[in-house]
Amino acid sequence: MRTSTRLAALAGVLALATLGVGGAHAAANSIYESIPSPQPSNLPSLGYQATQTAEFGDDISFAPGSRSLQTVNIFMSSWACENWAADAVCTTAPGATFSHPITLSFYSVTHDAGGAPVLGAQTFTVTKAFDMPFRPSADATCATATQWKNAAGDCFNGFGFVISFDLGGMTVPDELVYGIAYNTNTWGASPIGVNGPYESLNVGLAPNQGVGIDVDPDLVFWNTNTAANYTDGGAGGVDTFRADTNWASTGGPAAQFIAAAPVVTTTSTTIAAAGGPTTTTTTAVASGGATTTSVASLAPDLPATGMGGSGWLIAGIAVLVGFGLVLTARRHEHR
């Protein structure tokens, strides 16, 4: 997004929020993380209606591990109030929600000679309707009377929450571009054409949290109708899902990708050498992960039956020597 037009194009949309105590804290089998942990009450966000957006996403690379994708979580921010009073003060019944469909898509990606991402074909798409919460009622003790207050005493305009797509273990490549799309009153693939709470539904923004890689932290993929929203002023076209720069300060969509637990296959090989040690080699291979090998050796057992001829000869000599030493000692005692 262009620095010179950021405030004009996104005024009131990229609302800065108290993020809480963040830091990388991956869920089990997480292969990409950009949702801060613990989960904050809200995040800076991109409003689709406010910025004439149809789709927004990022180019990411997954951490080592399984590529069997189980769940994708997206952090959303609801600025929608159930009832706005004439004085612009919000009143929302606890637990009130509205339903809205969200589309998640994956795209292949390559890189040109200069390393810039080149968007490929769409490889997967799914649409799911979610119950979106309205933001809580306004708290008169906030410095801004229209904001709500969380338990820690921090005030916000938007209410942060997470939606989850269950992908059932689909296989994904090491790198992909993902996009989040939905319709609003006048924007999207199929604009709804009427006012509704989806006009105040945003996607949360955050940088990578240390799990997986945001391939270019300054770059996102964006489909917006407004030329001035793009850093290049629309030179690369509008209404098309394409790369845009100058996003390092806010990060891309706040998302989490969780893979299925890796399947571990274990094999053991035992070799018993004649008269030598018994060696067991155990190899554990985790799908998409490392191979672990352990080797255990056992000394040969002593014979289970009596000694051979040479053994008895040595034992007999030892007895005779011992008897001689006893006699010698007794002679010394009588002197």
Secondary structure as UniProt FT lines:
FT   HELIX           3..5
FT   HELIX           6..10
FT   TURN            11..13
FT   TURN            28..29
FT   STRAND          30..33
FT   STRAND          45..47
FT   TURN            48..52
FT   STRAND          53..61
FT   STRAND          68..78
FT   STRAND          83..84
FT   TURN            86..87
FT   STRAND          90..91
FT   TURN            94..95
FT   STRAND          97..111
FT   TURN            113..114
FT   STRAND          117..133
FT   TURN            140..141
FT   TURN            145..146
FT   STRAND          148..149
FT   TURN            151..152
FT   STRAND          155..156
FT   STRAND          159..171
FT   STRAND          175..181
FT   HELIX           197..200
FT   STRAND          201..206
FT   STRAND          213..214
FT   TURN            217..218
FT   STRAND          219..224
FT   HELIX           227..229
FT   TURN            231..236
FT   STRAND          242..245
FT   TURN            248..250
FT   STRAND          252..253
FT   STRAND          255..259
FT   STRAND          264..272
FT   TURN            274..275
FT   STRAND          278..286
FT   TURN            287..288
FT   STRAND          291..298
FT   HELIX           309..333
//
